[in-house]
């Protein structure tokens, strides 16, 4: 593995770890709580949050299920960009809308995408 790839992997591990930490705190979970809910050890949760290791896909799925969030919220494709916060806030607001309001928003987005 080249030095550039090692650096990239480290940055991604730290980014994912920070997201896990932020969502855990937002839920009010301790490391032990998340460990229990995800069938991982509290020490492993710590290592992930510190960015000391890269989580496997299964580990990420277990953590996301425990936190009741989507995988994309942890590994946003726009790393180091605030668009992840924008999309998360939009989703939270969208869920609060009535079905009629959600349909209106969807129709508006479809209309805008075609123009």
C-alpha positions in Angstrom: 0.0 0.0 0.0 1.4 3.4 -1.0 1.9 6.1 1.6 -0.9 8.1 -0.1 -3.3 5.2 0.2 -2.4 4.8 3.9 -3.1 8.5 4.5 -6.4 8.3 2.7 -7.4 5.2 4.7 -6.5 6.9 8.0 -8.5 10.0 7.1 -11.5 7.9 6.2 -11.3 5.8 9.4 -11.1 9.0 11.4 -14.0 10.5 9.6 -16.2 7.4 10.1 -15.1 7.2 13.7 -16.0 10.8 14.4 -19.4 10.2 12.8 -20.0 7.2 15.0 -19.0 9.2 18.0 -21.3 12.1 17.1 -24.3 9.9 16.5 -23.7 7.9 19.7 -23.6 11.1 21.7 -26.7 12.4 19.9 -28.6 9.3 21.0 -27.3 9.7 24.6 -25.5 6.3 24.5 -22.3 5.4 26.3 -19.8 3.3 24.5 -21.0 0.4 26.6 -24.6 1.0 25.5 -23.6 1.0 21.8 -21.4 -2.0 22.4 -24.3 -3.9 23.9 -26.8 -2.9 21.2 -24.3 -3.7 18.3 -22.8 -6.9 19.8 -19.3 -5.3 19.8 -17.0 -4.6 22.7 -16.8 -1.1 24.2 -13.0 -1.2 23.5 -13.7 -1.9 19.8 -16.2 1.1 19.7 -13.5 3.2 21.3 -10.9 2.1 18.6 -13.4 2.9 15.8 -14.3 6.3 17.2 -10.7 7.2 17.5 -10.1 6.2 13.9 -7.5 3.6 14.9 -9.1 0.9 12.8 -11.3 0.7 9.7 -14.7 -0.9 10.4 -15.9 -3.9 8.4 -19.2 -3.6 6.5 -20.9 -5.9 9.0 -19.6 -3.8 11.9 -21.0 -0.6 10.2 -24.3 -2.3 9.6 -24.5 -3.4 13.3 -23.6 0.1 14.5 -26.1 1.8 12.2 -28.9 -0.6 13.3 -28.0 0.0 16.9 -28.1 3.8 16.4 -31.2 3.6 14.1 -29.5 5.5 11.3 -28.7 4.8 7.7 -25.3 3.6 6.5 -25.0 6.7 4.3 -25.2 8.9 7.5 -22.0 7.3 8.7 -20.1 7.1 5.4 -21.4 10.1 3.5 -19.9 10.1 -0.1 -19.0 13.7 0.2 -16.3 13.3 2.9 -15.1 16.5 4.6 -18.1 18.4 3.2 -21.0 19.9 5.1 -23.5 18.6 2.7 -24.0 15.5 4.9 -25.5 17.9 7.6 -27.7 19.5 5.0 -29.1 16.2 3.8 -29.5 14.9 7.4 -31.4 18.0 8.4 -33.6 17.8 5.3 -34.5 14.2 6.0 -35.4 15.0 9.7 -37.6 17.9 8.5 -39.1 15.8 5.6 -40.1 13.0 8.0 -42.1 15.5 10.1 -44.3 16.5 7.1 -47.7 15.1 6.4 -48.0 12.6 3.6 -49.7 15.3 1.4 -46.8 17.7 2.1 -44.2 15.0 1.4 -45.9 14.3 -1.9 -45.8 18.0 -2.8 -42.1 18.2 -2.1 -41.4 15.1 -4.2 -43.4 16.5 -7.1 -41.6 19.8 -6.8 -38.2 18.1 -6.8 -39.2 16.0 -9.8 -40.4 19.1 -11.6 -37.1 21.0 -10.9 -35.0 18.0 -12.0 -36.7 17.9 -15.4 -36.2 21.7 -16.0 
